[in-house]
Structures are given as C-alpha cells and as structure tokens.
Amino acid sequence: MKADEMWKLSTGKGVKVAVVDTGVNPDTPSMKGQVLAGEVSKTVAYKATEDYLGHGTTMAEIIAGTGVGDGLKGLAPGAKIVPYRIATKRLKSAEETEKAPALPDVIRAIADSDAKIISMSFTEDIERPEDLAAIKYAQSKGKLMFAGTGNDAAEESFIGYPAAYPYVVGVAAADESGKVGKFSEHGNYVDLAAPGLDVPTWCDATFRSYCDNSGTSLATAIASASAALIWSAHPDWTANQVLASLIETAGRDWAKDDPSTYLGYGLIRPRKVLEDSNFNPGAAGTDPLARENARGVTGVGTDNSPSPSASTSSQPPKNASGGQTSAAGSSADSSDDNTTMWVALGAAAAVLVIGGGAFAVVRSRRGV
C-alpha cells in the first residue's frame, strides 16, 4: 500500500468517516482536532466521546490519527471522525445500556448527515430486519459502509452481520503476504481484505499504552481509511465508484469474476487508484456488488473458492516516518487472541466481535 507515497497524493482531507463503535476519545494526542463531536445527531449522541473500552478510539486513530505524541498515525490523517457509541455488555450500568442508541437509529442518523463513510468494526451473528432497513436507507443516501466479517473462524464459522447485509462491504483480515488470518470468518459475504494482523491498538480505556492485536475490526478501519483517501482525491465520485475502484485494483491471483470466500475480490491497494490520474471508476449509478446483493448470503465457505491468499504484490503500508507508529503496519506471524462472549436477547443470542477481543451487543427489543 505504501502509505508514505499515497500521502503525497491524498490524506483523506475533506472526508468525514462515521465510526460506530464504543465511542471515541477526542483527547488522545493522535485524535486532538480530529473528532467532530458537534456533528453527531443529538438523538443518538449519548456519550459518543466517552470510550469505555478503547476500541472505538483505536479504530478512529487507524483511520484518521495524526501520529502526534507518538500516537497512531492513521492511513487517512487528513480525514475527520464523527463518533457514535452503541451498547455492549461491558457498559458500566444498566442505565448506560438503556440510554445507548440502537444501531438502526445510529445508521439512519448518519445517513442524514454529510459523513460519506460508515465504519462498523463489529459482528453479530443474527440478521435483524430493522438493521437491514436502516442500511438500505443509508445506501439510498449515498453512503459507503464497511464492516468486519468476524474473528471466530478458528473455533467456529458463522455468518456475520452487518457485513453480510446487502450494500455493506464485508472486510476480512490478511497479513502482509496477503494470507488470510486464521481467525477471519469466511463466506460469500466477504468482499475485500485489508491488513489486520499485529496492528497497534489501545490496550484498554486508560489510554496509557498500545498493544499489538489482530482482527477484522482493524481491517475494517483500514478499508474505511482507504476509501477516504480515494474519495478525497475524487470528491465527485459516488460511493459506487469509490468501491468499484477498490475492487478493480485489489491484489489477487484469481479471476475477478470469481471472488474468494476468504478474501473476496482481494487485498485493497488504494495507491493503485491514486497514482492513476485517468482511472475510470465506471458508471456513478452502477453497484459493483450488484451480483452479491442480488444473490444474498449462500452460506459459510460453501463454494469452491480460490486459495485463501491474495497476490503477493499486495503489500501493507510502510511504517510512518518521524518515529510515529503507522496504524496499517502488519506482520505475517501472528495468532489471534479472540474470545467470544454471548448475551441473551429474549429467546435469541447474539455476539458482537470487536478487534482481537470480543464483547456482546446489548439490544432492547424496541421496534421488533
């Protein structure tokens, strides 16, 4: 990916990315001046700038961190973050859980804002019609949505939502050679892959130190940042065109019309778009995932997909200069430390997987 070369062409300036997560701390050295808290819709703004795990802040820094104070320098340091908090089991009290906004309400609020990209680094194994309706609404408003495919493939395989919904780009995690992480969930809902192994993350909500971690959450943030770089360079493009450019230039050693169930159309390489001033992204109204959206999810790894390895010419971004840590730096030798927690929702159970760890999403049954 060669981030240092891309930054000569685009830093993501002018693009707002909505991070739907555990909240974003705007006061870490790398996030100061990068968080647009005032643009969060008041109806879903409950404690959006109070991160109770450190996860949401990590995703925000991977996308748009400035690298100040030896913090993470994101892949799109010129972009801005609009933070949103959703409920998880690790919230401190039942009151906070009750006040945290529901995911469909958050997505609809973002759809009505001028944020271009919605980054969702979480995975739930239950399909919800109210979520799908909100996602379709956001798509109609021209938003580009990314979500992680899930981190439990080494233990069990499941279909992860929102990644598996139509119009959401499912992102798998790969190492620097293009090999899929053993933890990364697979299926025909995987659309793209991004670096997601051994990426620095905040260790916890004290924001005192970084730890290496692996997961599709990290890959999702890098994919979102990649889209921000391209959209900044081509502000007149639509979400369809930005996504089409990522798909067209993705690193792969299999036929484009036969996407892998492990890595989708391949490992993202936004540099290939940025360095081609005459790049043709296709028609503004053509959905590059129309075939997948029409077919729907057919199961977990059920077809004869290509080998789970992208073209070795797909390289992750180099470390940033000046002693900063590049959020997109990745190494090949890593094991996932993901564990999964479950929470009962009436007669159903749901899981929300985040980063290299996991926690459970807490949902009320309102609107169901």
N, C-alpha and C positions, 0 to 999 in steps of 0.2 A: 504493500500500500504506500510506503514511503511518505509518511505524513509531512516531513520537513519539506519535501518537494511540492506537495499539494498546497501547503500554506502560502506558497508564493503565488498561487492562483486563486485560492479561496480559503477563508477561515470560517465560513458559515455566517458572516455578518448579514444582519437584516432578517434572519430566520429565527422564529420562536418555536421552541420544542416543548410541548406539554409532557411533563414527567409524572405519570400516575403511579404512585408508589407509597412509601411510608412517610412522606413529607420530605422537604429539602431544607437543610440548614443553610441559610444565606450568609452565615458569618464565618465559615471556614475560609482560610486565606485564599484558596483557589476559587471560591464561589462569590466573594465580595464583588458586588456590582453586576453579577450575572443572573440574579434571580428577580423576576418581575412579579413580586408578590401582589402588587396592587392590581394586576390584571386577572387575578383569579376571581371567577364569578362568586359573589357573596353567598349565593345559595349553596355552594359546595366548598367553601373556603375554610372549614373548621380545622384550625391548627396546621395549615398546609406548610408552614415554615418551621414546624417543630418535628424533627425526625426522631422517632422513638427507637430506631434500630441502627441507623447509619446507612441503611441500604439505599434509600432514595437519594441521599446526598452523594453517595458513590456513583450512582447512575448519572446524576446531573453533572458531576465532575468529569466522568468519562466522556460525556457529550460536549460540555462547554467549559470545563475548568480552565483557568488561566495559567496554572502552574506557579502562581505566586507563593512565596513562603515554602518552597519545596513540596507543594501540594501537587495533585494530579493535574497534568495538562491534558485537556480533552482533545478529541480528534477534530472538533469544530469550535475552537476557543472564541471565535467571533460571534457565535450564536448566543441566544438568551434562553433561559429556562423559566417556564411557567409551572409552578409546583402544585401538585394535588395529592391529598392524602386519602387512602382507603383503609378500611378496618381490617385488622388481623387479630389473631388470638393473643398476641403479645402486647396489645394495648393495656395500659395500666389499670383501667377500671371499666366497669360495665357502662358507666356514664359516657366515657370516651367512645366506647364501641357503638353506643346508641347514636351519638352525635356525628360520628364519621359518616360521610356521604356514601350513598350506594353507587356502585360502578356505573350503571346506566345513566344516572344523573350527572356524574362527572363527565362521561363521554359526550353527552348532549350539550353540556356547558362549554366544553372545548370546541365542539362543532360550531357553536355560535360565536366563537372568538376568532381572532386573527392568527392564532397559532397554526402553523402549517402541518406539524408532525406530532403524532401521539405515540409516545414510547411507553410500553407496558411490559415491564420486566417481571411478570408473574404468570403462573399457570394454574388453572383449575381443571379438574377432570370431569366437570359437569357442564353440559350445554344448557344455557338459560335463554329463553325467548326474549326476555326484556333486554338482555345484553346484546343479542343479535339485532334487535330493532334499533337500539341506540347506535350500534356500529354502522348499520345501513344508513342511518341519518347522517352520521359523520362523513361517510363516503359521499353522500349526495352533496355535502358541503365542501367537497374537495380536499378532505384531509387524507394524509398518508399515515397509516397505522402499522406499527411493528410490535410483535410480542414474542417472547421466548417459547420454545416448543416443550420445555420441561427437562428435568435433571435426573430422572429415576430409571433411565433405560438399563442400567446395570443391575437393577433389582427387579423391575417390572416395566412393562410397556403400557402406556395409556395414551389416549388422545387428549392433547392439552388445549384448553380454551383460555384466552380468546384467540390464540394463534390459529386454531382450526376453523374459526369463523370465516365466511367469505369477506373479502376486502381487507383482511388483516394479514400482513406478511409474517409468516412463521419463520423464526430465525433459529438455526442450530449453531452449536459451538464447535469450532475447529481449532487445531493447533497451527503452528507456523508453517508446517509442511502441507497443510490442507487436510489433514486426517481428522475425522470427526471425533469428538470426545466420547469416551465410552459411556458416559452418563447421559449424553444428549438424546432426547426422545426422537423417534423417527416415525415416518408415515408419509402419506401423500400430501399432508398439510405443511410439510417443510418446504419453504420457498427459496430461502437463501441461507448462507452460512457466513459467520464472521468470527474473528479471533475471540476466544472465550476461555482460554486456559492460562492459569498463572498470571492473572491480571491483578494489580494492586487494588484493594478495597479498604474502606474504613473498617477497623476491627470491630467496633461497636459504637454506641451512641455517645461515648465520651469524646470522640473525635481527637484522640491523642496520638494514634499511630495507624499505619496501614498494614494490612496482611495480604499475602497472595491468596487468591481464590479463583475458582473455576465455576462456570455455569452459563446457561443460555441467557440469563439476565444480562450478563456482561456483553455477550454477543449482540443482544438486542440494542443496548445502548450504543455500541459501535456502529451498528447498522443505521440507527437513527441519526447519528452524527454524520455518517457518510451521505445520507440523503440531504442533510442540512448543507453540507459543502456544495453539493451539486445544485440545490435549489438557490443558494446564494449566488452562484455563478450564472444561473439561468432563471432569474426571477419570473420570467413569463411562462415557464413550463408549468404544466399541470402535474398533479400527483401521479397520474398515469405515466406521464413522460419521464418523471424522475425515477419511478420504479422500473420502467422499461429500460432505461439507461443502465441501471444497476444489474438487471438481469442479462442484458446483452453483453456487458463487459465482465461478468463474473468468471472467475477462473474455474475451469472444469476440463476433464478429459473424456467426457461422454457427449452424446448428441444433445443439442439444445432442446430438441423436441421430446426428449425422454428424461425428464428430471429425476434425480436420485431421491430416494425416500430418506436418505441420511443427510444430504447437503443441498437438496433442491436443485436450483439452477447453478449452484457453485458458490465459491468464496468471493465476497464482494471486493471490487477493486475500483473505487471511485476515481482514482487517479487517471484511469484509462478514459474516463469521460471528460475530466477537467482538462487534460492535455490535448484534447482534440477539439479545436475551436469550431470545427464544422460537423460535430457529432449530430446525427439525426435521431431524435428520440421517438419518432413515429407520430401518429395522429394524437392530438390532445385528448380526444374522447375515447380512445381505444384502451380497454382494460387489459394489461399484459398478463393477468391471471384469469382471464375470462374462462378458459377451459377448466381450470381447477375450481373456480367458483361455481360453474355450472354442474360439474360432476359431483362436488361435495366430497366429504371425507369417506374413503372406502375402507379404512381400517389402518392398523398399525403395521407398517412394513410388510404389506401383503403381496406386493408385486415383485417382479424380477428387476430390482433397481440396480444401477451401476455400483461398483465397489465404493465403499464409504471413504473416498479420498479425492480431494479436489486436485486440480492441476498444480504441480509443484512450483509453477511460475507465479502462483498467488502467494504473495508474501505479506506479513503484517506490517504495520507502520514501524519505522525505526524509532528508537527512543529519542525523546525531545532533547534539544541541547540545553546548556546552561544549568545542568545539574537537576533539572526537573524530571519527574517521572512521567513517562508517556502512558496514558491510560490504555492505549491499544497494544502495548508491548506484550508479547506472548511467547511462551516456550513450549516445546513439544512434550517434555517429560512431566506429566502431572497426573495426579489421581484426584478424583472428585470426592469431597468430604460431605456430600449432600446427605442429609437425613430428612425424613418427611414426617410432618405432624398432621393429624386429622382433627376435624371438628364436626360434630353432628349438627345438621341443619334439618330439624324435624326428622323425617324418615330417610333423608338422604345425607351423604357425607361428601365433603368437598376438601380439596387440598390446593393450597396456593404455594407454589415453589418459587423461591427467590434466591438469586445468586448461587453461591456454593452451599448455602444452607436452605432451610425451608421454614415456612410457618403457615398457619391455617387462616384462610379468609373467613371473616365473620360476616354473615349476611342476615338481615332480617328478611321476613317473607313478605314484606310490603310489595304490592304490585304483582304478586304471583297468583 
